[in-house]
Amino acid sequence: MSRLQRITSDPAVCHGQPTVRGLRYPVENLLELLSSGMTIDEVLEDYPDLERDDLLAALEFGALAAGGGRVVPLGAA
């Protein structure tokens, strides 16, 4: 089950960087938090407007991008 529909890109939000649900949370920043050792629950506690599926979508996006696959975010939600 893909969660990539949660990843959007809008030139008016974060300079067009891929974000979660059009919110001002760039995928890159969420991946940095998780790679620093924060758990999903810790990130959700610090950012209550995010959902577990948002973080899983960011991980899926990052995995596809790292694998050399071309990932194109959908337009703004």
Rosetta blueprint (number, residue, H / E / L):
1 M L
2 S L
3 R L
4 L H
5 Q H
6 R H
7 I E
8 T E
9 S L
10 D E
11 P L
12 A L
13 V E
14 C H
15 H H
16 G H
17 Q L
18 P L
19 T E
20 V E
21 R L
22 G L
23 L L
24 R L
25 Y L
26 P E
27 V H
28 E H
29 N H
30 L H
31 L H
32 E H
33 L H
34 L H
35 S H
36 S L
37 G L
38 M L
39 T L
40 I H
41 D H
42 E H
43 V H
44 L H
45 E H
46 D H
47 Y L
48 P L
49 D L
50 L L
51 E L
52 R H
53 D H
54 D H
55 L H
56 L H
57 A H
58 A H
59 L H
60 E H
61 F H
62 G H
63 A H
64 L H
65 A H
66 A H
67 G L
68 G L
69 G L
70 R L
71 V L
72 V L
73 P L
74 L E
75 G L
76 A L
77 A L
